[in-house]
């Protein structure tokens, strides 16, 4: 069993920044990929960024390249998503993912 706990969401003005955290506990493996996805009402959940728990192979959706940075802290079993230059279109519930597991999500709202 793996538990994922997200934090760091909130309300921010366009152009601002937020940092999301996802702490994983339980039976995890450092070479597994952890990712961030987001979802808005009426739309499918979409990929945002991913990285292995030991910090290898970061990947990004085209829509966030150059604005978001994903990183990991192996000692804390935590993955971070630094979000800069936020846009209203980034408003969504952000979910952390580990193979076969999802977090409960954290709301990010960007006002114009």
Secondary structure, 3 states (H helix, E strand, C coil): CEEEEEECCEEEECCCCEEEEEEEEECCCCCCEEEEEEECCCCCCEEEEEEECCCCCCEECCCCCCCEEEEEEHHHCEEEEEECCCCHHHCEEEEEEECCEECCCEEEEEEC
